[in-house]
Amino acid sequence: MISTFDNCILLNAILKNQSLNDDPNITYLSNLQLVHLELLEEYHSRSEKILAKMRQINLDSAETWTEISNTYVIDIVNMVKNENYDKIIPAIRLMLNSLEAQYGVE
């Protein structure tokens, strides 16, 4: 499955936040597909629900994406850069769990 703005929290956070220099981080995130293929399908499915809810409650904004980037994505990108692959899956699941709880995704 290919990451899009409809199924990828990480892509949205990197490209829609208020920072102008995040685009190179997409290269690092593309390596995540090689890390754990089973998680990728779960990740996209859960991200779709989170993104739909965020749009429904009008939170698809640069402010929201900057907060998500600062809270979760920067650490995940750094884990990929530093090849701390054993920490990435728990960090992504924590991000998804937190965002689902925060936005009331069932």
C-alpha positions as CSV (number, residue, x, y, z in Angstrom):
1,M,0.0,0.0,0.0
2,I,1.3,3.4,-0.9
3,S,1.2,6.2,1.7
4,T,-1.1,9.1,0.8
5,F,-2.6,12.1,2.6
6,D,-5.7,9.9,3.3
7,N,-3.9,7.0,5.0
8,C,-0.6,8.3,6.5
9,I,-0.3,10.4,9.7
10,L,3.5,10.7,9.2
11,L,3.2,12.0,5.7
12,N,0.7,14.6,6.7
13,A,2.7,15.7,9.8
14,I,5.9,16.2,7.7
15,L,4.3,18.0,4.8
16,K,1.6,19.9,6.5
17,N,3.4,21.2,9.6
18,Q,4.6,24.8,9.9
19,S,8.3,23.9,9.4
20,L,9.8,24.5,5.9
21,N,12.7,22.1,6.2
22,D,11.0,18.7,6.9
23,D,10.6,17.4,3.4
24,P,13.9,15.5,3.4
25,N,12.5,13.4,6.3
26,I,10.2,11.7,3.9
27,T,13.2,9.8,2.6
28,Y,13.8,8.3,6.0
29,L,10.2,7.4,6.5
30,S,10.1,5.5,3.2
31,N,12.6,3.1,4.9
32,L,9.8,2.1,7.4
33,Q,8.2,-0.1,4.8
34,L,11.3,-2.3,5.0
35,V,11.1,-2.5,8.8
36,H,7.8,-4.3,9.5
37,L,5.4,-5.0,6.6
38,E,2.6,-6.3,8.9
39,L,2.5,-3.0,10.8
40,L,2.2,-1.0,7.6
41,E,-1.2,-2.4,6.8
42,E,-2.4,-1.8,10.4
43,Y,-0.8,1.6,10.4
44,H,-2.6,2.7,7.2
45,S,-5.9,1.4,8.3
46,R,-5.8,3.1,11.7
47,S,-4.4,6.3,10.1
48,E,-7.3,6.5,7.7
49,K,-9.8,6.5,10.6
50,I,-7.8,9.1,12.5
51,L,-7.5,11.4,9.5
52,A,-11.2,11.1,8.7
53,K,-12.0,12.1,12.2
54,M,-9.6,15.0,12.2
55,R,-11.2,16.3,9.0
56,Q,-14.7,15.8,10.4
57,I,-13.8,18.0,13.4
58,N,-11.8,20.5,11.4
59,L,-8.4,19.7,12.8
60,D,-6.6,19.1,9.5
61,S,-4.5,22.3,10.0
62,A,-0.9,23.4,10.1
63,E,-1.1,24.0,13.8
64,T,-2.4,20.5,14.5
65,W,0.2,18.9,12.2
66,T,3.0,20.9,13.9
67,E,1.9,19.6,17.3
68,I,1.7,16.0,16.0
69,S,5.1,16.4,14.4
70,N,6.7,17.8,17.5
71,T,5.1,15.3,19.8
72,Y,5.6,12.1,17.8
73,V,7.1,12.3,14.3
74,I,10.4,14.0,15.1
75,D,11.2,11.2,17.5
76,I,10.1,8.5,15.0
77,V,12.2,10.0,12.2
78,N,15.2,10.2,14.5
79,M,14.8,6.5,15.3
80,V,14.9,5.7,11.6
81,K,17.9,7.9,11.1
82,N,19.7,6.3,14.0
83,E,18.5,2.8,12.9
84,N,16.8,2.2,16.2
85,Y,14.4,-0.1,14.5
86,D,13.3,-2.0,17.6
87,K,11.9,1.3,19.0
88,I,10.0,2.4,16.0
89,I,7.0,0.0,16.1
90,P,6.2,0.7,19.7
91,A,6.5,4.5,19.0
92,I,4.2,4.3,16.0
93,R,1.6,2.3,18.0
94,L,1.8,4.8,20.9
95,M,1.2,7.6,18.4
96,L,-1.8,5.9,16.9
97,N,-3.2,4.9,20.3
98,S,-2.8,8.5,21.6
99,L,-4.3,10.1,18.5
100,E,-7.3,7.7,18.5
101,A,-7.9,8.6,22.1
102,Q,-7.4,12.3,21.6
103,Y,-9.8,12.5,18.7
104,G,-12.3,9.9,19.8
105,V,-11.7,7.4,17.0
106,E,-13.4,4.0,17.6
